Amino acid sequence: MKFLRVMLSGVVLMALSTVAFAQSDAQKSFDKMKSLAGSWEGRVTTVPPQPGMGDGAILDVSLRVTSRGNALVHEMKAAGTADDPTRYDHPVTMFYLENDRLLLTHYCDAGNRPRMAARTSPDGKTVEFDFLDLAGGTQYGHMHHAVFTVIDANHHTEDWTYMMPGDKPVNAHFDLQRTK
């Protein structure tokens, strides 16, 4: 009986350490994302090409840590356009920790709010977000997947997958350089 109690205690401790490790991975991913805070500029490439959706356009991307370090705000817009989200596309994405997961909620110009959960590459340089669920309709499509890859302190890429109506994917690749 004593042996069983010792074994059970060991199993419980291993389970708790696994939960702590998962939280640690989520925190590390969030810290990696927060290291991108600043202003960025770069070209977008879409596959298949989408001239009306900005293929070849220059984007301005801003990432800002807020809420005492508990959230990261990501905003993007076409370079040279006024900061007027009532006239121009200006999607906002919020990154945050929820329990043992890093999540994002994308406030889309299509009028919906997809949520995605992160997983990190073994080298820690890539944080990939997989679709969880969606609030709002899909009449105009929805953002479905995102990948952030840190090249160095002044260069990162973002790959976003947008599902058009009928579940036709459009992949957008942003190659971004830090401006501030």
C-alpha positions in Angstrom: 0.0 0.0 0.0 2.9 2.4 0.8 4.4 1.6 -2.6 1.1 2.5 -4.3 0.9 5.9 -2.4 4.5 6.7 -3.4 3.8 5.8 -7.1 0.6 7.8 -7.1 2.4 10.8 -5.6 5.0 10.5 -8.3 2.4 10.4 -11.1 0.7 13.5 -9.6 4.0 15.4 -9.5 4.8 14.5 -13.1 1.3 15.6 -14.2 1.7 18.9 -12.4 5.2 19.5 -13.9 3.7 18.8 -17.4 1.1 21.6 -16.8 3.8 23.9 -15.5 5.9 23.2 -18.6 2.9 23.9 -20.9 2.4 27.2 -19.2 6.0 28.0 -19.6 5.9 27.3 -23.3 2.8 29.6 -23.7 4.6 32.3 -21.7 7.8 31.9 -23.8 5.7 32.2 -27.0 4.0 35.3 -25.7 7.3 36.8 -24.7 8.6 36.1 -28.2 5.5 37.8 -29.7 6.0 40.8 -27.3 9.6 41.2 -28.6 8.0 42.4 -31.9 6.5 45.5 -30.2 7.2 48.5 -32.5 6.5 49.8 -36.0 7.0 47.7 -39.1 6.7 48.1 -42.9 6.8 45.6 -45.7 5.4 44.2 -48.8 2.5 41.7 -48.9 2.3 38.8 -51.4 -0.9 36.8 -51.9 -1.4 33.3 -53.3 -3.4 33.2 -55.4 -2.7 36.8 -56.4 -5.4 39.1 -55.1 -4.8 42.6 -56.6 -7.9 44.0 -54.9 -6.7 42.6 -51.5 -3.3 44.3 -51.6 -1.0 41.9 -53.5 2.2 43.8 -53.9 1.1 46.6 -51.6 3.3 48.0 -48.8 1.8 47.6 -45.3 2.3 49.4 -42.1 2.1 47.1 -39.0 2.1 48.2 -35.4 2.6 45.9 -32.4 2.1 47.4 -29.0 2.2 45.8 -25.5 -0.7 46.9 -23.4 -2.7 46.1 -20.3 0.4 45.9 -18.0 2.0 43.4 -20.3 -1.1 41.1 -20.4 -2.0 41.8 -24.1 -0.3 42.6 -27.4 -2.2 44.7 -29.9 -1.4 44.1 -33.6 -2.7 46.6 -36.2 -2.2 46.7 -39.9 -3.1 49.1 -42.7 -2.0 49.9 -46.2 1.0 52.3 -46.1 0.1 55.9 -47.0 -3.5 55.6 -46.1 -5.0 57.7 -43.4 -5.5 56.2 -40.0 -9.3 56.1 -40.6 -10.7 52.6 -40.0 -14.1 53.8 -41.2 -12.8 54.3 -44.7 -9.9 51.9 -45.0 -9.1 48.3 -43.9 -7.6 48.4 -40.4 -7.9 44.9 -38.8 -6.8 44.6 -35.1 -5.5 41.4 -33.5 -5.2 40.9 -29.8 -2.7 38.3 -28.3 -3.1 37.1 -24.7 -2.6 34.2 -22.4 -5.5 32.2 -21.2 -4.6 29.6 -18.7 -1.9 27.5 -20.3 -2.5 28.8 -23.9 -1.4 31.7 -26.0 -4.5 32.9 -28.0 -5.3 35.5 -30.5 -8.6 37.1 -31.4 -8.6 38.8 -34.8 -11.1 41.7 -35.1 -11.6 41.4 -38.9 -12.9 43.9 -41.4 -15.2 41.1 -42.6 -17.2 41.7 -39.4 -16.2 38.6 -37.4 -13.8 37.6 -34.7 -11.9 34.3 -35.2 -9.9 32.9 -32.3 -6.7 30.9 -32.7 -4.4 29.0 -30.4 -0.6 29.0 -30.6 2.0 26.3 -31.0 5.7 27.1 -31.1 8.4 25.6 -33.2 11.2 23.7 -31.5 13.7 26.5 -32.1 11.2 29.0 -30.6 11.4 31.4 -33.6 8.1 30.5 -35.1 4.7 30.9 -33.4 1.9 29.3 -35.4 -1.8 29.9 -34.6 -4.5 27.3 -35.5 -8.2 28.2 -35.8 -10.4 27.5 -32.7 -13.7 29.2 -33.3 -15.4 32.2 -34.7 -17.9 34.8 -33.5 -19.9 36.5 -36.2 -20.7 35.4 -39.7 -18.7 34.0 -42.5 -20.6 35.7 -45.4 -17.4 37.5 -46.5 -14.9 34.9 -45.3 -12.7 34.8 -42.2 -9.1 34.6 -41.0 -8.2 31.0 -40.4 -4.5 30.6 -39.7 -1.4 32.7 -38.8 2.3 32.1 -38.5 4.8 34.6 -37.1 8.5 34.0 -37.7 11.2 36.1 -36.1 14.2 36.4 -38.3 16.1 38.8 -36.1 15.3 41.9 -33.9 14.6 44.0 -37.0 13.0 41.5 -39.4 10.0 39.1 -39.1 7.5 37.5 -41.4 3.8 37.0 -41.0 1.8 34.4 -43.0 -2.0 34.8 -42.7 -4.6 32.4 -44.3 -8.0 33.9 -45.1 -10.8 31.6 -46.0 -12.9 33.2 -48.7 -16.6 32.3 -49.0 -16.8 28.6 -50.0 -13.7 27.8 -48.0 -11.2 29.0 -50.7 -8.0 29.9 -49.0 -6.0 33.0 -49.8 -2.5 33.1 -48.3 -0.9 36.4 -47.5 2.8 36.7 -46.7 4.2 39.9 -45.1 7.9 40.4 -45.1 8.4 43.1 -42.5 11.3 45.4 -41.4 11.3 47.4 -38.2 10.9 51.2 -38.7 10.9 52.1 -35.0 
